[in-house]
Amino acid sequence: MQLIPVSKLPNARTVEIRNSVKGIGPVTVSTIVAELPELGKLNRHEVAKLVGVAPMNNDSGKSTGK
């Protein structure tokens, strides 16, 4: 397998920003960039909904979830 320099990637800026976060390594950065190409196009609330960590109401008709 041949490695491609980060500077040659189409989303190099996103990778550089993610690499700057302490505790996040190259494998995690690669996974985030590969799985979430929407990063940089959505706001934080939309990304939270996309990855399934946003709190959502469990309501249907007249019943409300807890």
Jmol script that loads the backbone (N, CA, C; Angstrom):
load data "model"
ATOM      1  N   MET A   1       0.842  -1.169   0.000  1.00  0.00           N
ATOM      2  CA  MET A   1       0.000   0.000   0.000  1.00  0.00           C
ATOM      3  C   MET A   1       0.890   1.236   0.000  1.00  0.00           C
ATOM      4  N   GLN A   2       0.566   2.170  -0.863  1.00  0.00           N
ATOM      5  CA  GLN A   2       1.345   3.404  -0.949  1.00  0.00           C
ATOM      6  C   GLN A   2       0.586   4.523  -0.240  1.00  0.00           C
ATOM      7  N   LEU A   3       1.270   5.233   0.624  1.00  0.00           N
ATOM      8  CA  LEU A   3       0.653   6.339   1.349  1.00  0.00           C
ATOM      9  C   LEU A   3       0.702   7.606   0.517  1.00  0.00           C
ATOM     10  N   ILE A   4      -0.366   8.365   0.577  1.00  0.00           N
ATOM     11  CA  ILE A   4      -0.450   9.634  -0.139  1.00  0.00           C
ATOM     12  C   ILE A   4      -0.229  10.751   0.873  1.00  0.00           C
ATOM     13  N   PRO A   5       0.641  11.707   0.559  1.00  0.00           N
ATOM     14  CA  PRO A   5       0.842  12.829   1.490  1.00  0.00           C
ATOM     15  C   PRO A   5      -0.459  13.599   1.714  1.00  0.00           C
ATOM     16  N   VAL A   6      -0.671  14.037   2.932  1.00  0.00           N
ATOM     17  CA  VAL A   6      -1.888  14.771   3.278  1.00  0.00           C
ATOM     18  C   VAL A   6      -2.091  15.967   2.369  1.00  0.00           C
ATOM     19  N   SER A   7      -1.026  16.649   2.013  1.00  0.00           N
ATOM     20  CA  SER A   7      -1.141  17.853   1.190  1.00  0.00           C
ATOM     21  C   SER A   7      -1.699  17.567  -0.194  1.00  0.00           C
ATOM     22  N   LYS A   8      -1.667  16.311  -0.643  1.00  0.00           N
ATOM     23  CA  LYS A   8      -2.170  15.944  -1.972  1.00  0.00           C
ATOM     24  C   LYS A   8      -3.641  15.539  -1.959  1.00  0.00           C
ATOM     25  N   LEU A   9      -4.217  15.362  -0.772  1.00  0.00           N
ATOM     26  CA  LEU A   9      -5.612  14.955  -0.674  1.00  0.00           C
ATOM     27  C   LEU A   9      -6.542  16.113  -1.004  1.00  0.00           C
ATOM     28  N   PRO A  10      -7.718  15.817  -1.604  1.00  0.00           N
ATOM     29  CA  PRO A  10      -8.663  16.895  -1.924  1.00  0.00           C
ATOM     30  C   PRO A  10      -9.206  17.599  -0.682  1.00  0.00           C
ATOM     31  N   ASN A  11      -9.238  16.910   0.435  1.00  0.00           N
ATOM     32  CA  ASN A  11      -9.736  17.503   1.681  1.00  0.00           C
ATOM     33  C   ASN A  11      -8.594  17.716   2.669  1.00  0.00           C
ATOM     34  N   ALA A  12      -7.468  18.148   2.169  1.00  0.00           N
ATOM     35  CA  ALA A  12      -6.255  18.304   2.983  1.00  0.00           C
ATOM     36  C   ALA A  12      -6.476  19.248   4.160  1.00  0.00           C
ATOM     37  N   ARG A  13      -7.204  20.318   3.966  1.00  0.00           N
ATOM     38  CA  ARG A  13      -7.433  21.285   5.046  1.00  0.00           C
ATOM     39  C   ARG A  13      -8.203  20.635   6.203  1.00  0.00           C
ATOM     40  N   THR A  14      -9.222  19.848   5.880  1.00  0.00           N
ATOM     41  CA  THR A  14      -9.992  19.152   6.911  1.00  0.00           C
ATOM     42  C   THR A  14      -9.102  18.198   7.689  1.00  0.00           C
ATOM     43  N   VAL A  15      -8.248  17.468   6.981  1.00  0.00           N
ATOM     44  CA  VAL A  15      -7.339  16.519   7.631  1.00  0.00           C
ATOM     45  C   VAL A  15      -6.370  17.262   8.542  1.00  0.00           C
ATOM     46  N   GLU A  16      -5.846  18.386   8.087  1.00  0.00           N
ATOM     47  CA  GLU A  16      -4.911  19.168   8.902  1.00  0.00           C
ATOM     48  C   GLU A  16      -5.582  19.661  10.182  1.00  0.00           C
ATOM     49  N   ILE A  17      -6.815  20.121  10.057  1.00  0.00           N
ATOM     50  CA  ILE A  17      -7.542  20.610  11.234  1.00  0.00           C
ATOM     51  C   ILE A  17      -7.786  19.470  12.210  1.00  0.00           C
ATOM     52  N   ARG A  18      -8.224  18.326  11.708  1.00  0.00           N
ATOM     53  CA  ARG A  18      -8.488  17.178  12.580  1.00  0.00           C
ATOM     54  C   ARG A  18      -7.201  16.689  13.236  1.00  0.00           C
ATOM     55  N   ASN A  19      -6.088  16.717  12.526  1.00  0.00           N
ATOM     56  CA  ASN A  19      -4.811  16.285  13.094  1.00  0.00           C
ATOM     57  C   ASN A  19      -4.349  17.208  14.211  1.00  0.00           C
ATOM     58  N   SER A  20      -4.828  18.439  14.223  1.00  0.00           N
ATOM     59  CA  SER A  20      -4.398  19.394  15.238  1.00  0.00           C
ATOM     60  C   SER A  20      -5.086  19.167  16.587  1.00  0.00           C
ATOM     61  N   VAL A  21      -6.114  18.325  16.619  1.00  0.00           N
ATOM     62  CA  VAL A  21      -6.840  18.052  17.860  1.00  0.00           C
ATOM     63  C   VAL A  21      -6.064  17.027  18.680  1.00  0.00           C
ATOM     64  N   LYS A  22      -5.726  17.392  19.903  1.00  0.00           N
ATOM     65  CA  LYS A  22      -4.955  16.506  20.776  1.00  0.00           C
ATOM     66  C   LYS A  22      -5.770  15.249  21.094  1.00  0.00           C
ATOM     67  N   GLY A  23      -5.127  14.091  20.968  1.00  0.00           N
ATOM     68  CA  GLY A  23      -5.778  12.828  21.284  1.00  0.00           C
ATOM     69  C   GLY A  23      -6.432  12.141  20.105  1.00  0.00           C
ATOM     70  N   ILE A  24      -6.458  12.795  18.957  1.00  0.00           N
ATOM     71  CA  ILE A  24      -7.022  12.178  17.758  1.00  0.00           C
ATOM     72  C   ILE A  24      -5.876  11.850  16.822  1.00  0.00           C
ATOM     73  N   GLY A  25      -5.716  10.565  16.533  1.00  0.00           N
ATOM     74  CA  GLY A  25      -4.612  10.101  15.701  1.00  0.00           C
ATOM     75  C   GLY A  25      -4.986   9.981  14.236  1.00  0.00           C
ATOM     76  N   PRO A  26      -4.032   9.557  13.413  1.00  0.00           N
ATOM     77  CA  PRO A  26      -4.253   9.480  11.969  1.00  0.00           C
ATOM     78  C   PRO A  26      -5.344   8.492  11.559  1.00  0.00           C
ATOM     79  N   VAL A  27      -5.509   7.406  12.293  1.00  0.00           N
ATOM     80  CA  VAL A  27      -6.556   6.436  11.940  1.00  0.00           C
ATOM     81  C   VAL A  27      -7.933   7.038  12.189  1.00  0.00           C
ATOM     82  N   THR A  28      -8.095   7.698  13.326  1.00  0.00           N
ATOM     83  CA  THR A  28      -9.369   8.344  13.636  1.00  0.00           C
ATOM     84  C   THR A  28      -9.669   9.449  12.640  1.00  0.00           C
ATOM     85  N   VAL A  29      -8.667  10.248  12.310  1.00  0.00           N
ATOM     86  CA  VAL A  29      -8.848  11.325  11.332  1.00  0.00           C
ATOM     87  C   VAL A  29      -9.265  10.744   9.989  1.00  0.00           C
ATOM     88  N   SER A  30      -8.589   9.699   9.548  1.00  0.00           N
ATOM     89  CA  SER A  30      -8.916   9.075   8.264  1.00  0.00           C
ATOM     90  C   SER A  30     -10.343   8.543   8.260  1.00  0.00           C
ATOM     91  N   THR A  31     -10.751   7.938   9.360  1.00  0.00           N
ATOM     92  CA  THR A  31     -12.108   7.394   9.464  1.00  0.00           C
ATOM     93  C   THR A  31     -13.145   8.506   9.429  1.00  0.00           C
ATOM     94  N   ILE A  32     -12.920   9.563  10.188  1.00  0.00           N
ATOM     95  CA  ILE A  32     -13.861  10.686  10.216  1.00  0.00           C
ATOM     96  C   ILE A  32     -13.999  11.306   8.833  1.00  0.00           C
ATOM     97  N   VAL A  33     -12.885  11.550   8.175  1.00  0.00           N
ATOM     98  CA  VAL A  33     -12.914  12.183   6.850  1.00  0.00           C
ATOM     99  C   VAL A  33     -13.589  11.264   5.831  1.00  0.00           C
ATOM    100  N   ALA A  34     -13.323   9.952   5.916  1.00  0.00           N
ATOM    101  CA  ALA A  34     -13.920   9.008   4.967  1.00  0.00           C
ATOM    102  C   ALA A  34     -15.420   8.836   5.195  1.00  0.00           C
ATOM    103  N   GLU A  35     -15.836   8.784   6.445  1.00  0.00           N
ATOM    104  CA  GLU A  35     -17.236   8.517   6.769  1.00  0.00           C
ATOM    105  C   GLU A  35     -18.121   9.762   6.765  1.00  0.00           C
ATOM    106  N   LEU A  36     -17.526  10.930   6.920  1.00  0.00           N
ATOM    107  CA  LEU A  36     -18.305  12.171   6.990  1.00  0.00           C
ATOM    108  C   LEU A  36     -17.803  13.206   5.992  1.00  0.00           C
ATOM    109  N   PRO A  37     -18.007  12.966   4.704  1.00  0.00           N
ATOM    110  CA  PRO A  37     -17.557  13.957   3.718  1.00  0.00           C
ATOM    111  C   PRO A  37     -18.315  15.280   3.835  1.00  0.00           C
ATOM    112  N   GLU A  38     -19.417  15.267   4.591  1.00  0.00           N
ATOM    113  CA  GLU A  38     -20.211  16.483   4.774  1.00  0.00           C
ATOM    114  C   GLU A  38     -19.560  17.489   5.713  1.00  0.00           C
ATOM    115  N   LEU A  39     -18.529  17.080   6.451  1.00  0.00           N
ATOM    116  CA  LEU A  39     -17.872  18.003   7.377  1.00  0.00           C
ATOM    117  C   LEU A  39     -17.384  19.233   6.628  1.00  0.00           C
ATOM    118  N   GLY A  40     -17.646  20.365   7.202  1.00  0.00           N
ATOM    119  CA  GLY A  40     -17.274  21.620   6.561  1.00  0.00           C
ATOM    120  C   GLY A  40     -18.425  22.217   5.775  1.00  0.00           C
ATOM    121  N   LYS A  41     -19.457  21.405   5.518  1.00  0.00           N
ATOM    122  CA  LYS A  41     -20.624  21.878   4.776  1.00  0.00           C
ATOM    123  C   LYS A  41     -21.846  22.012   5.679  1.00  0.00           C
ATOM    124  N   LEU A  42     -21.816  21.304   6.812  1.00  0.00           N
ATOM    125  CA  LEU A  42     -22.933  21.322   7.754  1.00  0.00           C
ATOM    126  C   LEU A  42     -22.511  22.007   9.043  1.00  0.00           C
ATOM    127  N   ASN A  43     -23.507  22.537   9.764  1.00  0.00           N
ATOM    128  CA  ASN A  43     -23.173  23.121  11.066  1.00  0.00           C
ATOM    129  C   ASN A  43     -23.121  22.012  12.115  1.00  0.00           C
ATOM    130  N   ARG A  44     -22.731  22.345  13.326  1.00  0.00           N
ATOM    131  CA  ARG A  44     -22.520  21.327  14.356  1.00  0.00           C
ATOM    132  C   ARG A  44     -23.799  20.594  14.733  1.00  0.00           C
ATOM    133  N   HIS A  45     -24.943  21.268  14.665  1.00  0.00           N
ATOM    134  CA  HIS A  45     -26.208  20.620  15.000  1.00  0.00           C
ATOM    135  C   HIS A  45     -26.584  19.586  13.938  1.00  0.00           C
ATOM    136  N   GLU A  46     -26.361  19.934  12.682  1.00  0.00           N
ATOM    137  CA  GLU A  46     -26.656  19.002  11.591  1.00  0.00           C
ATOM    138  C   GLU A  46     -25.728  17.790  11.630  1.00  0.00           C
ATOM    139  N   VAL A  47     -24.461  18.005  11.961  1.00  0.00           N
ATOM    140  CA  VAL A  47     -23.512  16.891  12.072  1.00  0.00           C
ATOM    141  C   VAL A  47     -23.915  15.982  13.229  1.00  0.00           C
ATOM    142  N   ALA A  48     -24.336  16.557  14.354  1.00  0.00           N
ATOM    143  CA  ALA A  48     -24.772  15.753  15.501  1.00  0.00           C
ATOM    144  C   ALA A  48     -25.958  14.871  15.126  1.00  0.00           C
ATOM    145  N   LYS A  49     -26.900  15.406  14.371  1.00  0.00           N
ATOM    146  CA  LYS A  49     -28.040  14.607  13.914  1.00  0.00           C
ATOM    147  C   LYS A  49     -27.580  13.518  12.954  1.00  0.00           C
ATOM    148  N   LEU A  50     -26.670  13.858  12.070  1.00  0.00           N
ATOM    149  CA  LEU A  50     -26.175  12.912  11.075  1.00  0.00           C
ATOM    150  C   LEU A  50     -25.508  11.703  11.718  1.00  0.00           C
ATOM    151  N   VAL A  51     -24.703  11.924  12.742  1.00  0.00           N
ATOM    152  CA  VAL A  51     -23.991  10.819  13.382  1.00  0.00           C
ATOM    153  C   VAL A  51     -24.803  10.164  14.499  1.00  0.00           C
ATOM    154  N   GLY A  52     -25.975  10.716  14.817  1.00  0.00           N
ATOM    155  CA  GLY A  52     -26.871  10.078  15.773  1.00  0.00           C
ATOM    156  C   GLY A  52     -26.617  10.390  17.229  1.00  0.00           C
ATOM    157  N   VAL A  53     -26.000  11.514  17.520  1.00  0.00           N
ATOM    158  CA  VAL A  53     -25.754  11.873  18.916  1.00  0.00           C
ATOM    159  C   VAL A  53     -26.599  13.056  19.382  1.00  0.00           C
ATOM    160  N   ALA A  54     -27.452  13.575  18.508  1.00  0.00           N
ATOM    161  CA  ALA A  54     -28.308  14.695  18.887  1.00  0.00           C
ATOM    162  C   ALA A  54     -29.510  14.170  19.668  1.00  0.00           C
ATOM    163  N   PRO A  55     -29.871  14.830  20.770  1.00  0.00           N
ATOM    164  CA  PRO A  55     -31.062  14.393  21.509  1.00  0.00           C
ATOM    165  C   PRO A  55     -32.314  14.665  20.674  1.00  0.00           C
ATOM    166  N   MET A  56     -33.148  13.664  20.553  1.00  0.00           N
ATOM    167  CA  MET A  56     -34.365  13.799  19.751  1.00  0.00           C
ATOM    168  C   MET A  56     -35.565  13.431  20.623  1.00  0.00           C
ATOM    169  N   ASN A  57     -36.670  14.119  20.411  1.00  0.00           N
ATOM    170  CA  ASN A  57     -37.903  13.786  21.122  1.00  0.00           C
ATOM    171  C   ASN A  57     -38.479  12.496  20.556  1.00  0.00           C
ATOM    172  N   ASN A  58     -39.063  11.688  21.426  1.00  0.00           N
ATOM    173  CA  ASN A  58     -39.698  10.446  21.007  1.00  0.00           C
ATOM    174  C   ASN A  58     -41.206  10.652  21.079  1.00  0.00           C
ATOM    175  N   ASP A  59     -41.725  11.562  20.250  1.00  0.00           N
ATOM    176  CA  ASP A  59     -43.138  11.923  20.265  1.00  0.00           C
ATOM    177  C   ASP A  59     -43.846  11.326  19.054  1.00  0.00           C
ATOM    178  N   SER A  60     -45.103  10.971  19.259  1.00  0.00           N
ATOM    179  CA  SER A  60     -45.927  10.472  18.170  1.00  0.00           C
ATOM    180  C   SER A  60     -47.378  10.765  18.514  1.00  0.00           C
ATOM    181  N   GLY A  61     -48.021  11.586  17.729  1.00  0.00           N
ATOM    182  CA  GLY A  61     -49.413  11.934  18.006  1.00  0.00           C
ATOM    183  C   GLY A  61     -49.540  12.636  19.337  1.00  0.00           C
ATOM    184  N   LYS A  62     -50.394  12.095  20.204  1.00  0.00           N
ATOM    185  CA  LYS A  62     -50.617  12.708  21.514  1.00  0.00           C
ATOM    186  C   LYS A  62     -49.644  12.202  22.572  1.00  0.00           C
ATOM    187  N   SER A  63     -48.954  11.103  22.292  1.00  0.00           N
ATOM    188  CA  SER A  63     -48.029  10.561  23.291  1.00  0.00           C
ATOM    189  C   SER A  63     -46.669  11.239  23.189  1.00  0.00           C
ATOM    190  N   THR A  64     -46.041  11.390  24.332  1.00  0.00           N
ATOM    191  CA  THR A  64     -44.696  11.962  24.351  1.00  0.00           C
ATOM    192  C   THR A  64     -43.759  10.988  25.038  1.00  0.00           C
ATOM    193  N   GLY A  65     -42.575  10.859  24.493  1.00  0.00           N
ATOM    194  CA  GLY A  65     -41.577   9.952  25.064  1.00  0.00           C
ATOM    195  C   GLY A  65     -40.817  10.595  26.195  1.00  0.00           C
ATOM    196  N   LYS A  66     -40.095   9.774  26.903  1.00  0.00           N
ATOM    197  CA  LYS A  66     -39.306  10.280  28.025  1.00  0.00           C
ATOM    198  C   LYS A  66     -37.848  10.112  27.730  1.00  0.00           C
TER     199      LYS A  66
END
end "model"
wireframe off; spacefill off
backbone 0.3
color backbone group
